[in-house]
Structures are given as structure tokens and as C-alpha cells.
Amino acid sequence: MKRRDFITLLGGAAAAWPLAARAQQGGMPVIGYLSSGTQAADVDAAASFRRGLGEVGYVEGRNVAIEYRWGDNNLGRLPALADDLVRHRVAAIFAGGLIAPRVAKAATATIPIVFQMGEDPVKEGIVANLNRPGGNITGFSNFSNVLFSKRLGLLRDIAPRAEAFAFLVNPNNSNAEPDTKEVQAAAAAAGRRVEVLSAGSVRELETAFAAMAQKQVGGVIIGVDPPFFLTVRAQIAALEIRHAIPAIYNRREFPAAGGLMSYGIDPLVTRQQSGVYVGRILKGEKPGDLPVQLPTKFEFIINLKTAKALGLTIPPTMLALADEVIE
């Protein structure tokens, strides 16, 4: 961390913590909210978290305080942010993403932690067991990475003769390496080749899509990347149409912005459930006794307008399976 960034971080924490201190002195519990993203990108997710708290009787500013710590897409800041929350003895910590739960767990073995992540928390060493996580940590896994084989299968349904597909990943995201391995394994099992391309900026997105067109891939799986890909979803959809490369995404927001289709969960639902878990812990339940929750509902969204622009005819069987068809 640069010295200027460190001073800025400490200054922001010092300005925020008098409010938290007053809340603690008044008997009001304080929750630490740790996210690797930005405040602007996290608006809807934070609101969902507060709705979850409200379900169990906690309202921010009335009977609970929340101290927000965003990493601003700089993963190197997260350990200091987690340590800051621990030093101020928050009653519980919510940690969202792949790295935030790791650093929160490393920062404290006593403060309850509720995580939300896309990967397998057992495989990542966050908990030892899903049903009885034990210790001071539990949470929710979206299992976003294990859905890549399903997304590849949907691409194959619209491009059955394609021998190669592409996977677009943001190299700045900590999930880049594990997700790439998942996609490569899924492609190998399907007897297809996968071209892995990276993009961490709009200019690199344009370069990546140009490379896909040159390689004549049958379609592209867009990696799970809320910090960047979700923010520029309209630009990605425009590139998909410009280069006539069918794409599949992990969230409804992408086809709503003009992308072809998505398959995954609604992460805002999981964030709301995370708020419920934190509220239950504040009421006295132990995190180690609360099972790690997995998704039970998956959404398949198709944008027919985009399909037409790509010159695709979506098979009737796919349309019948879709939870929503955007026309």
C-alpha cells in the first residue's frame, strides 16, 4: 500500500469511528461491512443487506450501526480494512467476495463473520464443513464458478457446430485463476477448445472481442466480475453484437442491458439473506451452528432482440426453459 493511500485510509476511518463509538457507548451494536468493490457499485447489495437485517428487527441508525469498508477494487487494502474493524471491536463482520472472507478470518477468531462468496468455501479453506462450519464464521456461497459447465452447454445449444469457445476474464479479479480452471475443465469434458482472453479495461475489452472474432469462436462465456464487467455491461453487450459473438453471463443485468443470455442466481437475494444471518447472530445465535447456505434457485434469461441482431434462432426448447424472455 502506498503511504498516501494508507494515510487516506486512516483518515477516513478516524472520521467515521466517532459515530460507531457513540453507538457502542449507547448499547447499540455495530456491524462491520467489508467489501472488495466500490461504494457506488455496492449500492443495491448494501440495501439488500439492510433489508435482511430489517427482517429480524434491526434498522440502521435506530438499533444498529453499520461501518462500511470498501476496498475500491484494490485487494491489497482489504487486510488493513479488516484489521481496522477488529480494532474497533464490532459485534459482527459481513465479508463479501473471495478475498474479503479470507482476510476477515485471518484478522479475528472471535468476532462472528458472515460471508458471501462465489466459490466453494470448503475448497477455499473458509470453513471445514457446510452443515456445521464451527468457529466464528458462516455464510453463503453462490457457487458461481461451478455453473460454467451449464453456461457452456447453453452456448453449445445455440452453436452446436462450434469447436471452440472463448472465456473472458478480468485478470485483476482474484477469481480469475480458479474460474479459468473451471471453464477449461468444462470445455475438456465437452470435447471443445476454449480460448482464454483477459480484459481489465474498456480498451482491453475491444481488443479481446476483436481477437475472438479473429479466432472464429462459437460464443463467449463472460467471467464473474462485479467490480468491472457489471459496470460496463452495456459496452460488453455492444461489442457482442458488433462482432456477432453470442455471449452468456452470470446475472440478469447483462441481458437487460442488451447481452444475449444469462444463467445464474440473483446475488441480491443472497446478500439479503446474509443480513438475516448477521441479525440472528446479534440476537445470540452462534455462527458455527448456522449452516453455510447454497443457492436453490437459478435464473435463465434470454434477450430475443439481441438474438435477432446476432442472426440467431433460439431453439423452442431453450425458450421453454427460460425464466424470462426479453423482447
VONUVO-279239 format. One line per 10 residues: number of its first residue (from 0); for each residue x, y, z of N, C-alpha, C, O. Coordinates in pm, whole numbers, plus 50000, padded with zeros to 5 digits. Atoms other than C-alpha are relative to their C-alpha. Layout:
BEGIN
NUM	X,Y,Z,X,Y,Z,X,Y,Z,X,Y,Z | ... .
//
This chain:
BEGIN
0	50085,49881,50000,50000,50000,50000,50089,50124,50000,50185,50131,50076 | 49923,49877,50003,50134,50347,49913,49972,50082,50127,49865,50075,50186 | 50014,49922,49876,50193,50586,50203,49879,50091,49992,49807,50105,50091 | 50113,49908,50015,49936,50833,50065,49868,49926,50018,49777,49976,50084 | 50122,50080,49986,49671,50559,50037,49978,49962,50146,49865,49963,50194 | 50011,50044,49861,49748,50443,50392,49950,50116,50088,49866,50096,50176 | 50042,49883,49923,49709,50795,50533,49853,50031,49972,49778,50064,50064 | 50140,49977,50037,49382,50839,50342,49909,49902,50070,49803,49938,50121 | 50078,50105,49935,49255,50509,50478,49982,50030,50148,49871,50023,50200 | 50008,49972,49858,49338,50601,50837,49917,50125,50027,49842,50130,50125 .
10	50077,49877,49982,49191,50948,50795,49852,49974,49988,49772,50026,50066 | 50141,50032,50018,48863,50808,50664,49947,49921,50117,49834,49945,50161 | 50043,50080,49887,48846,50555,50946,49983,50087,50124,49888,50071,50200 | 50007,49914,49882,48916,50821,51208,49877,50088,49996,49818,50116,50100 | 50117,49915,50013,48636,51038,51070,49872,49923,50026,49775,49977,50078 | 50122,50080,49989,48386,50753,51070,49979,49944,50138,49865,49929,50182 | 50015,50079,49877,48458,50589,51401,49942,50072,50121,49892,50004,50210 | 50071,49939,49888,48332,50858,51644,49852,49962,50004,49797,49941,50112 | 50140,50042,50006,47981,50769,51525,49984,49859,50053,49893,49831,50131 | 50007,50139,49953,48048,50398,51583,50026,49993,50149,49961,49916,50220 .
20	49969,50001,49857,48199,50471,51924,49879,50045,50081,49849,49987,50186 | 50120,49952,49931,47889,50665,52026,49892,49891,50001,49821,49874,50100 | 50100,50106,50008,47671,50378,51907,50031,49891,50102,49942,49840,50170 | 49961,50104,49904,47870,50127,52115,49977,50046,50143,49930,49968,50227 | 50018,49949,49865,47863,50350,52422,49853,50005,50039,49818,49992,50156 | 50143,49996,49975,47487,50378,52386,49936,49863,50001,49814,49852,50009 | 50053,50135,49997,47450,50000,52381,49951,49951,49865,49891,49844,49858 | 50042,50041,50134,47383,49986,52006,50109,49918,49934,50223,49964,49926 | 49896,50080,50065,47565,49701,51826,50046,50064,49869,49969,50130,49800 | 49941,49947,50124,47797,49798,51540,50044,49882,49913,50114,49793,49960 .
30	49964,50105,50096,47836,49577,51232,50107,50054,49906,50097,50168,49860 | 49902,49966,50101,48141,49586,51009,49960,49940,49867,49926,49822,49859 | 50039,50044,50134,48064,49563,50637,50123,50014,49910,50165,50125,49879 | 49874,50002,50075,48370,49461,50431,49976,49948,49859,49930,49836,49841 | 50021,50039,50140,48356,49454,50051,50121,50041,49918,50181,50146,49942 | 49885,49969,50085,48628,49444,49787,49967,50102,49892,50057,50158,49831 | 50042,49910,50107,48423,49660,49548,49997,50146,50042,50061,50187,50139 | 50013,49858,49973,48330,50027,49541,49864,50030,50062,49770,49951,50049 | 50127,49961,49939,48059,50207,49730,49892,50018,49893,49778,49977,49913 | 50098,49976,50106,47889,50310,49405,49946,49870,49942,49826,49857,49919 .
40	50042,50128,50057,47882,49955,49267,49925,49914,50100,49854,49821,50061 | 50056,50083,49894,47764,49817,49601,49869,50054,50057,49819,50003,50157 | 50119,49934,49946,47458,50039,49649,49884,49902,50017,49825,49893,50125 | 50113,50092,49994,47196,49775,49566,50027,49886,50098,49937,49843,50171 | 49965,50112,49911,47381,49499,49753,49992,50044,50146,49941,49969,50231 | 50006,49950,49863,47417,49712,50067,49856,50020,50044,49821,49992,50159 | 50142,49983,49968,47047,49798,50052,49934,49865,50028,49850,49854,50117 | 50054,50134,49977,46965,49427,50026,50044,49946,50135,49966,49881,50205 | 49948,50042,49869,47184,49358,50328,49918,50063,50113,49884,49997,50210 | 50079,49932,49898,46994,49618,50529,49857,49946,50006,49797,49939,50113 .
50	50134,50061,49999,46662,49466,50421,50001,49870,50078,49907,49839,50151 | 49988,50124,49924,46782,49135,50560,50005,50026,50149,49940,49957,50228 | 49996,49963,49859,46868,49299,50889,49861,50039,50050,49821,50004,50161 | 50134,49957,49962,46523,49453,50892,49904,49886,50024,49811,49897,50104 | 50087,50116,49983,46362,49111,50864,50006,49944,50142,49911,49882,50190 | 49986,50051,49863,46495,49027,51210,50001,50113,50102,50045,50096,50215 | 50024,49892,49906,46423,49365,51363,50109,50102,50018,50103,50181,50112 | 49892,49903,49986,46742,49565,51308,49992,50105,49889,49988,50071,49771 | 50008,49889,50095,46723,49907,51143,50121,50092,50023,50144,50139,50134 | 49880,49916,49988,47039,50106,51072,49964,50138,50053,49871,50202,50004 .
60	50023,49869,49942,47054,50421,51283,49899,50000,50112,49893,50094,50191 | 50099,50007,49893,46774,50307,51510,50047,49908,50113,50051,49949,50229 | 49953,50092,49896,46903,50000,51692,50124,49921,49956,50163,49824,50021 | 49874,50060,50045,47214,49904,51494,50075,50103,49916,50013,50183,49845 | 49915,49915,50084,47506,50091,51333,50081,49911,49907,50117,49798,49943 | 49921,50076,50098,47696,49977,51023,50119,50086,49959,50104,50201,49917 | 49879,49934,50047,48054,50071,50946,50043,49932,49870,50078,49814,49869 | 49971,50053,50132,48122,50026,50575,50147,50018,49966,50204,50125,49988 | 49862,49994,50046,48466,49945,50440,50007,49939,49860,49988,49818,49843 | 49989,50047,50138,48510,49922,50062,50146,50004,49957,50218,50100,49983 .
70	49863,50008,50048,48835,49812,49904,50026,50076,49873,50141,50093,49832 | 49989,49924,50125,48763,50010,49586,50078,49923,49894,50160,49979,49821 | 49938,50090,50099,48875,49712,49375,50151,49984,50019,50220,49934,49931 | 49859,50016,49966,49217,49723,49542,50009,49895,50110,49993,49926,50228 | 50001,50110,49904,49251,49384,49709,50106,50015,50108,50091,49961,50218 | 49894,49979,49903,49567,49492,49884,49957,50083,50121,50023,50081,50224 | 50048,49917,49890,49366,49729,50102,49921,49918,50103,49907,49961,50218 | 50094,50073,49915,49141,49459,50250,50056,49959,50137,49986,49973,50236 | 49950,50037,49866,49370,49331,50530,49999,50115,50098,49961,50098,50214 | 50001,49885,49911,49409,49681,50673,49858,50039,50039,49833,50079,50153 .
80	50140,49967,49971,49035,49742,50648,49941,49902,50100,49870,49941,50192 | 50048,50102,49906,48959,49413,50825,50060,50022,50138,49989,50013,50239 | 49936,49975,49871,49212,49488,51098,49939,50122,50069,49925,50124,50191 | 50061,49880,49944,49054,49830,51144,49867,49968,50067,49838,50018,50176 | 50127,50041,49941,48713,49673,51206,50021,49922,50129,49949,49940,50227 | 49973,50082,49880,48861,49427,51454,50048,50088,50115,50007,50067,50230 | 49948,49912,49895,49045,49700,51646,49888,50077,50070,49896,50107,50189 | 50111,49925,49943,48718,49881,51698,49889,49909,50052,49779,49955,50082 | 50085,50097,49932,48552,49564,51828,49854,50003,49955,49763,50016,50036 | 50137,50009,50051,48250,49545,51602,49936,49871,50051,50006,49777,50089 .
90	50071,50117,49948,47982,49296,51706,49998,49885,49900,49987,49769,49940 | 49999,50102,50106,47993,49110,51371,50056,50063,49875,50054,50186,49860 | 49945,49951,50127,48153,49139,51028,49931,49926,49886,49923,49803,49885 | 50040,50060,50127,47996,49082,50689,50115,50017,49903,50173,50125,49895 | 49889,49996,50096,48257,48996,50422,49953,49946,49866,49913,49830,49856 | 50048,50040,50132,48167,48986,50053,50111,49985,49899,50200,50069,49891 | 49899,50026,50101,48375,48837,49771,50084,49879,50036,50052,49808,50132 | 49912,50113,49971,48654,48578,49761,50107,50036,50103,50134,49957,50193 | 49888,49963,49914,48932,48768,49937,49953,50055,50134,50016,50028,50236 | 50047,49940,49875,48729,48959,50199,49976,49896,50111,50016,49920,50224 .
100	50016,50100,49893,48624,48641,50387,50134,49945,50049,50150,49917,50168 | 49869,50050,49959,48984,48521,50388,50067,50095,50097,50117,50054,50202 | 49929,49904,49914,49123,48841,50535,49925,50022,50130,49987,50044,50234 | 50077,49986,49876,48837,48872,50785,50028,49882,50093,50045,49900,50214 | 49971,50118,49919,48900,48516,50903,50141,50008,50058,50164,49968,50172 | 49863,49986,49951,49272,48589,50932,50011,50108,50108,50101,50103,50192 | 49992,49887,49907,49200,48907,51129,49943,49969,50137,49985,50028,50236 | 50061,50029,49870,48985,48754,51403,49947,49857,50006,49893,49804,49909 | 50056,50133,49975,48894,48418,51551,49886,50006,50100,49834,49903,50143 | 50105,49985,49899,48637,48561,51790,49879,50079,49952,49766,50044,49987 .
110	50114,49922,50050,48422,48822,51614,49925,49918,49896,49988,49867,49803 | 50076,50077,50100,48139,48650,51421,50012,50059,49860,50008,50181,49842 | 49986,49959,50140,48181,48662,51043,49894,49930,49917,49875,49809,49929 | 50091,50057,50099,47915,48610,50775,50053,50038,49863,50071,50156,49834 | 49943,49972,50132,48050,48577,50421,49898,49975,49889,49799,49904,49907 | 50069,50032,50125,47906,48582,50071,50107,49988,49894,50182,50083,49870 | 49896,50021,50100,48126,48432,49800,49949,49912,49888,49847,49844,49903 | 50043,50079,50115,48101,48266,49461,50061,49862,49997,50010,49774,49928 | 49928,50126,50005,48343,47982,49527,49955,49904,50110,49872,49939,50195 | 50028,50101,49899,48325,47665,49736,50076,50036,50127,50199,50033,50125 .
120	49929,49956,49879,48404,47780,50094,50081,49890,50067,50176,49919,50139 | 49920,50110,49945,48528,47433,50194,50130,49987,49921,50238,49976,49978 | 49883,50010,50086,48762,47411,49898,50095,50118,50021,50217,50103,50012 | 49918,49881,49980,48883,47765,49968,50055,50011,50142,50129,50104,50173 | 49948,50002,49864,48953,47679,50333,49934,50099,50094,49988,50130,50200 | 50070,49904,49914,48699,47924,50476,49931,49926,50115,49937,49969,50230 | 50063,50085,49897,48502,47654,50662,50041,49856,49975,50082,49819,49865 | 49965,50141,50013,48565,47288,50728,49882,49916,49955,49899,49810,49895 | 50121,50078,50028,48206,47173,50685,49886,50096,49972,49872,50198,50040 | 50110,49911,50035,47899,47327,50522,49888,49997,50104,49834,50102,50140 .
130	50112,50012,49906,47642,47194,50768,50035,50051,50140,49951,50111,50207 | 49954,49954,49868,47844,47267,51083,50133,50070,49981,50238,50011,50007 | 49874,49932,50030,48102,47530,50991,50090,50017,50122,50213,50020,50108 | 49918,49986,49880,48215,47571,51354,50071,50135,50006,50064,50214,49912 | 49924,49876,49985,48428,47854,51484,49912,50124,49996,49798,50123,50043 | 50068,49870,49998,48326,48214,51425,49951,50044,49863,49924,50162,49841 | 50030,49959,50137,48234,48203,51055,49897,49909,49934,49900,49787,49951 | 50097,50071,50083,47944,48101,50831,49959,50095,49887,50012,50206,49878 | 50040,49910,50107,47772,48243,50526,49931,49933,49885,49861,49833,49902 | 50074,50040,50119,47650,48193,50175,50096,49986,49882,50180,50073,49858 .
140	49921,50019,50122,47812,48051,49862,49907,50001,49881,49809,49927,49877 | 50078,49996,50125,47671,48141,49522,50039,49886,49907,49967,49857,49812 | 49946,50105,50087,47879,47859,49368,50000,50044,49853,49972,49965,49764 | 50002,49946,50136,47908,48086,49063,50097,49926,49908,50069,49906,49790 | 49897,50061,50086,48221,47911,48941,49960,49863,49948,50002,49826,49838 | 50035,50134,50046,48065,47563,48919,49888,50002,49897,49848,49897,49848 | 50107,49989,50100,47795,47694,48683,50055,50020,49859,49978,50031,49764 | 49942,49975,50132,48039,47745,48397,49967,49888,49901,49948,49914,49783 | 50032,50111,50090,47968,47397,48255,49859,50015,49945,49832,49983,49829 | 50137,49976,50044,47599,47485,48240,49996,50111,49895,49927,50099,49794 .
150	49997,49889,50096,47672,47813,48063,50062,49956,49868,50016,49995,49761 | 49939,50051,50122,47899,47635,47816,49899,49914,49924,49891,49922,49801 | 50100,50084,50063,47621,47384,47749,49894,50082,49928,49848,50043,49821 | 50100,49914,50064,47376,47665,47670,50057,50065,49874,49986,50082,49775 | 49937,49948,50121,47624,47818,47426,50005,49893,49890,49983,49922,49773 | 49995,50109,50098,47663,47480,47258,49863,49975,49938,49854,49933,49823 | 50135,50020,50053,47285,47461,47219,49969,50096,49886,49892,50063,49796 | 50027,49905,50107,47286,47772,47001,50109,50000,49893,50092,50057,49785 | 49891,50012,50097,47617,47695,46828,50054,49858,50004,50169,49837,50042 | 49962,50140,49983,47627,47313,46810,50120,49956,49917,50185,49857,49949 .
160	49889,50040,50086,47888,47302,46534,50132,50067,50039,50236,50036,49982 | 49878,49928,49960,48137,47529,46707,50097,49906,50071,50058,49829,50159 | 49896,50083,49938,48463,47360,46802,50072,50075,50111,50136,50014,50197 | 49928,49919,49901,48596,47649,47011,49909,50110,50054,49827,50167,49982 | 50070,49889,49935,48452,47897,47258,50104,50084,50073,50219,50043,50089 | 49908,49911,49930,48605,48187,47446,49953,50018,50145,49835,50004,50176 | 50029,49963,49861,48623,48274,47814,50067,50133,50025,50188,50146,50011 | 49947,49866,49973,48663,48640,47904,50009,50021,50149,49910,50006,50221 | 49976,49988,49857,48814,48708,48245,50071,50132,50029,50151,50180,49949 | 49928,49881,49955,48927,49017,48434,50121,49953,50080,50103,49895,50187 .
170	49881,50051,49930,49288,48940,48537,50022,50066,50135,50099,50015,50216 | 49984,49930,49873,49259,49187,48824,49909,49945,50110,49919,49986,50225 | 50091,50059,49903,48989,48980,48995,50065,49874,50057,50127,49797,49983 | 49936,50115,49935,49104,48719,49247,49941,49867,49954,50002,49762,49975 | 50061,50126,50046,48866,48463,49092,50048,49960,49861,50007,49856,49809 | 49959,50026,50138,49043,48477,48753,50060,49861,49982,50021,49788,49891 | 49933,50130,50015,49264,48172,48806,49907,49882,50028,49899,49791,49945 | 50088,50115,49976,49012,47936,48974,49886,49987,49899,49849,49876,49862 | 50109,50007,50098,48735,48030,48730,50050,49952,49865,49981,49878,49795 | 49942,50047,50127,48963,47976,48431,50016,49849,50002,49989,49782,49902 .
180	49984,50146,49988,49041,47625,48558,49866,49929,49986,49857,49823,49924 | 50134,50060,50009,48668,47553,48593,49953,49997,49855,49899,49896,49809 | 50044,49993,50140,48596,47666,48237,50080,49904,49913,50025,49836,49827 | 49916,50091,50080,48890,47473,48093,49960,49855,50024,49958,49774,49931 | 50044,50136,49969,48774,47158,48273,49866,49970,49933,49847,49860,49881 | 50131,50019,50063,48418,47205,48145,50014,49983,49849,49946,49900,49790 | 49979,50011,50144,48541,47256,47788,50063,49866,49964,50025,49804,49864 | 49936,50129,50027,48765,46949,47805,49899,49886,50010,49900,49794,49929 | 50101,50105,49983,48476,46738,47932,49902,49997,49884,49847,49892,49849 | 50093,49992,50113,48263,46861,47642,50069,49977,49866,50003,49979,49762 .
190	49927,50021,50124,48536,46795,47386,50012,50125,49916,50016,50117,49793 | 49989,49872,50070,48566,47162,47297,50127,50072,50044,50180,50046,50151 | 49884,49917,49968,48855,47408,47289,49952,50132,50057,49849,50185,50014 | 50037,49870,49944,48842,47724,47499,50117,50095,49988,50230,50062,50023 | 49900,49895,50012,49031,48043,47424,49980,50097,50116,49875,50160,50127 | 50010,49913,49884,49101,48239,47743,50056,50138,49965,50171,50150,49922 | 49960,49862,50031,49114,48617,47695,49978,50087,50123,49884,50066,50199 | 50006,49914,49882,49174,48888,47954,49964,50143,49962,49999,50191,49855 | 50033,49860,50020,49034,49238,47988,49975,50065,50134,49889,50021,50211 | 50018,49926,49876,49067,49482,48274,49966,50146,49976,49962,50226,50069 .
200	50037,49863,50036,48972,49799,48086,49913,49994,49875,49906,49891,49808 | 50086,49995,50119,48733,49908,47811,50082,49977,49873,50038,49908,49782 | 49915,50019,50117,49019,49924,47562,50039,49853,49984,50041,49800,49873 | 49966,50142,50007,49122,49569,47651,49879,49914,49962,49895,49809,49901 | 50121,50070,50043,48759,49458,47607,49990,50001,49848,49960,49898,49786 | 50008,49988,50145,48765,49586,47250,50104,49910,49932,50076,49846,49831 | 49895,50086,50054,49093,49406,47186,49963,49852,50012,49985,49774,49920 | 50038,50139,49976,48960,49083,47336,49892,49954,49903,49900,49843,49849 | 50108,50039,50091,48643,49080,47124,50051,49993,49856,50007,49909,49778 | 49940,50008,50134,48846,49153,46811,50076,49870,49984,50072,49808,49877 .
210	49927,50128,50004,49064,48852,46896,49904,49883,49990,49932,49786,49919 | 50100,50107,50010,48754,48634,46945,49949,49987,49857,49933,49876,49805 | 50049,50003,50138,48629,48733,46601,50104,49939,49907,50070,49864,49816 | 49893,50055,50082,48966,48651,46450,50013,49849,50018,50042,49777,49923 | 49989,50143,49972,48968,48311,46620,49873,49923,49963,49870,49801,49969 | 50127,50059,50045,48611,48249,46500,49941,49903,50104,49904,49790,50074 | 50060,50081,49894,48484,48120,46833,49849,49997,49983,49790,50088,49924 | 50144,50014,50014,48126,47998,46856,49921,50081,50100,49800,50095,50086 | 50066,49921,49897,48048,48211,47160,50098,50026,50112,50209,49972,50113 | 49911,49964,49890,48194,48356,47479,49926,49993,50133,49812,50038,50145 .
220	50048,49996,49862,48139,48297,47849,50066,50119,50067,50188,50129,50072 | 49946,49883,49932,48178,48624,48035,50024,49965,50147,49932,49916,50214 | 49964,50035,49863,48356,48577,48368,49921,50078,50104,49866,50184,50076 | 50070,49936,49889,48202,48663,48703,50089,50112,50053,50196,50086,50108 | 49915,49888,49961,48331,49012,48779,49914,50124,50026,49905,50212,49941 | 50083,49882,49969,48100,49260,48955,50076,50133,49995,50020,50232,49947 | 49936,49869,49996,48365,49530,49001,50012,50068,49864,49992,50189,49854 | 49976,49938,50131,48431,49584,48628,49897,49958,49895,49829,50044,49840 | 50088,50045,50107,48228,49369,48388,49856,50047,50021,49790,50090,49927 | 50138,49958,49974,47898,49450,48558,49984,50149,49976,49880,50193,49927 .
230	50006,49855,50018,47978,49821,48549,49994,50039,49853,49926,50135,49817 | 49995,49965,50143,48047,49820,48174,49918,49901,49918,49952,49872,49803 | 50080,50103,50068,47778,49565,48081,49942,50049,49867,49931,49970,49773 | 50055,49950,50126,47628,49792,47813,50106,49999,49890,50076,49967,49774 | 49891,50003,50099,47966,49823,47640,50030,49857,49955,50056,49833,49837 | 49975,50140,50036,48018,49446,47653,49892,49949,49906,49922,49881,49808 | 50111,50043,50086,47673,49385,47502,50015,50059,49860,49987,49991,49761 | 49981,49936,50130,47752,49634,47223,50110,49930,49921,50098,49912,49800 | 49892,50071,50066,48078,49452,47146,49954,49862,49954,49992,49815,49846 | 50056,50130,50037,47894,49119,47145,49925,50008,49868,49940,49922,49782 .
240	50079,49984,50123,47657,49248,46875,50089,50045,49885,50075,49996,49773 | 49915,49949,50107,47924,49437,46680,50082,49889,49935,50099,49886,49813 | 49916,50107,50051,48141,49127,46646,49923,49870,49974,49981,49770,49933 | 50087,50116,50025,47846,48884,46619,50049,49875,50073,50062,49767,50015 | 49953,50111,49917,47971,48666,46905,49901,49981,50115,49897,50063,50207 | 50097,50024,49892,47695,48518,47125,50071,49988,50134,50175,49922,50146 | 49939,50001,49867,47769,48568,47493,49900,49954,50106,49780,49977,50094 | 50082,50037,49885,47639,48421,47816,50065,50055,50126,50188,50053,50141 | 49955,49930,49880,47665,48596,48151,49946,49930,50124,49874,49831,50116 | 50042,50063,49875,47605,48518,48517,49883,50070,50068,49829,50018,50165 .
250	50104,49923,49933,47344,48784,48601,49903,50062,49902,49938,50092,49788 | 50107,49945,50083,47017,48919,48466,50033,50139,49947,49989,50176,49838 | 49970,49863,50041,47158,49273,48447,50063,50006,49862,50048,50106,49792 | 49932,49999,50130,47360,49175,48138,49902,49989,49883,49905,50075,49795 | 50098,50000,50109,47077,49062,47907,49905,50119,50008,49855,50165,49905 | 50084,49881,49987,46872,49352,48047,50067,50120,49935,50000,50213,49891 | 49924,49891,50061,47150,49578,47914,50031,49973,49852,50101,50051,49788 | 49979,50028,50142,47149,49410,47570,50081,49876,49971,50100,49843,49854 | 49929,50125,50024,47351,49091,47620,49904,49890,49959,49782,49906,49973 | 50086,50105,50053,47220,48765,47475,49927,49923,50110,49805,49914,50106 .
260	50065,50083,49900,47154,48549,47781,50085,49989,50125,50205,50018,50124 | 49930,50018,49873,47244,48478,48142,49944,49877,50070,49829,49839,50051 | 50042,50111,49916,47233,48183,48378,50072,50012,50132,50195,50013,50137 | 49938,49987,49868,47290,48216,48749,49895,50030,50105,49776,50006,50086 | 50089,49966,49891,47142,48335,49074,49986,50151,50008,50057,50226,49941 | 50012,49858,49968,47023,48671,49197,50083,50025,50125,50040,49989,50234 | 49913,49982,49884,47312,48776,49426,49942,50093,50105,49984,50090,50220 | 50061,49910,49902,47096,49042,49589,49917,49922,50101,49904,49963,50217 | 50074,50085,49908,46882,48766,49738,50094,49944,50106,50061,49942,50225 | 49902,50054,49906,47190,48611,49894,50052,50107,50095,50075,50081,50213 .
270	49954,49891,49914,47306,48949,50024,49895,50031,50107,49928,50062,50222 | 50106,49978,49903,46968,48995,50190,50000,49891,50106,49982,49918,50225 | 49993,50111,49905,46995,48651,50348,50120,50015,50093,50114,49973,50209 | 49883,49975,49915,47340,48750,50476,49964,50097,50112,50010,50081,50225 | 50046,49908,49897,47177,49039,50657,49917,49931,50107,49927,49964,50225 | 50080,50078,49905,46932,48796,50815,50092,49923,50095,50070,49921,50216 | 49907,50077,49917,47220,48578,50936,50070,50089,50102,50084,50050,50218 | 49933,49909,49906,47401,48876,51090,49904,50039,50111,49943,50044,50228 | 50098,49965,49899,47081,48977,51266,49975,49888,50099,49960,49912,50219 | 50018,50115,49912,47033,48628,51404,50119,49984,50096,50101,49948,50212 .
280	49881,50008,49915,47389,48632,51536,49995,50109,50107,50031,50084,50222 | 50012,49893,49901,47329,48968,51704,49900,49962,50110,49912,50008,50223 | 50099,50043,49901,47033,48805,51878,50050,49884,50086,49980,49842,50178 | 49942,50099,49912,47261,48538,52024,50035,49866,49938,50097,49783,50004 | 49964,50128,50063,47294,48254,51771,50149,49999,49967,50209,50103,49940 | 49858,50016,50029,47644,48119,51711,50021,49974,49851,49952,49891,49792 | 49977,50021,50143,47783,48143,51356,50038,49857,49966,49998,49805,49862 | 49958,50137,50027,47940,47797,51384,49887,49900,49997,49902,49790,49945 | 50116,50088,50001,47593,47649,51437,49906,50026,49882,49813,49950,49858 | 50084,49965,50115,47441,47818,51130,50061,49940,49874,50174,49975,49840 .
290	49941,50064,50118,47492,47606,50817,50027,50098,49887,49953,50195,49868 | 49973,49922,50121,47652,47757,50509,49889,49970,49899,49860,49854,49870 | 50113,50015,50092,47368,47816,50263,50047,50002,49855,50138,50077,49818 | 49971,50008,50143,47382,47726,49894,49876,50044,49922,49765,50037,49974 | 50115,49954,50078,47160,47861,49615,49904,49886,49967,49946,49772,49946 | 50102,50099,50035,46834,47681,49543,49925,50038,49874,49851,49956,49818 | 50069,49955,50121,46707,47887,49250,50098,50063,49904,50181,50145,49942 | 49916,49945,50105,46878,47965,48923,49911,50060,49891,49805,50006,49859 | 50078,49929,50101,46755,48209,48657,50066,49989,49863,50187,50005,49849 | 49953,50004,50139,46786,48166,48281,49924,50108,49924,49802,50102,49910 .
300	50059,49884,50067,46725,48490,48090,50050,50006,49856,50169,49987,49830 | 49964,49986,50142,46721,48536,47710,49949,50133,49948,49836,50174,49976 | 50039,49876,50066,46714,48861,47516,49977,49971,49851,50073,49956,49776 | 50033,50036,50138,46532,48788,47188,50039,50110,49901,50073,50081,49786 | 49960,49891,50088,46607,49132,47045,50147,49986,49962,50184,50008,49847 | 49858,50020,50027,46978,49061,47078,50022,49877,49913,50107,49877,49824 | 49989,50120,50083,46933,48712,46933,49974,50035,49853,50044,49988,49764 | 50032,49958,50136,46774,48872,46626,50115,50080,49940,50150,50062,49824 | 49888,49920,50048,47059,49123,46598,50120,49914,49966,50199,49949,49878 | 49889,50092,50026,47304,48832,46607,49968,49900,49889,50054,49821,49848 .
310	50041,50094,50105,47108,48642,46342,49978,49860,50051,49993,49763,49977 | 50018,50131,49939,47030,48360,46583,49852,49965,50011,49767,50051,50034 | 50132,50052,49970,46722,48145,46608,50011,49915,50126,50076,49811,50126 | 49993,50072,49873,46677,48034,46967,49908,49878,49994,49790,49893,49965 | 50084,50120,50005,46553,47672,46982,49880,50011,50095,49893,50064,50206 | 50120,49993,49915,46197,47641,47119,50021,49937,50138,49963,49982,50237 | 49976,50064,49870,46325,47409,47393,50069,50095,50096,50042,50092,50216 | 49931,49902,49915,46554,47686,47522,49902,50108,50048,49906,50150,50163 | 50099,49899,49963,46273,47938,47516,49907,49948,50109,49866,50023,50199 | 50090,50059,49901,46057,47699,47715,50067,49991,50137,49999,49996,50239 .
320	49927,50010,49875,46328,47667,47979,50028,50135,50065,50058,50142,50184 | 49964,49869,49951,46381,48040,48015,49903,50049,50107,49782,50033,50096 | 50082,49938,49896,46259,48210,48331,49946,50134,49956,49841,50179,50003 | 50043,49871,50052,46235,48537,48143,50053,50016,49858,50169,49986,49829 | 49961,49971,50136,46240,48631,47776,49979,50149,49976,49867,50199,49983 | 50005,49856,50026,46323,48994,47698,49979,50022,49851,50059,49976,49769 | 50031,49980,50142,46165,49106,47371,50010,50147,49962,49987,50182,49846 .
//
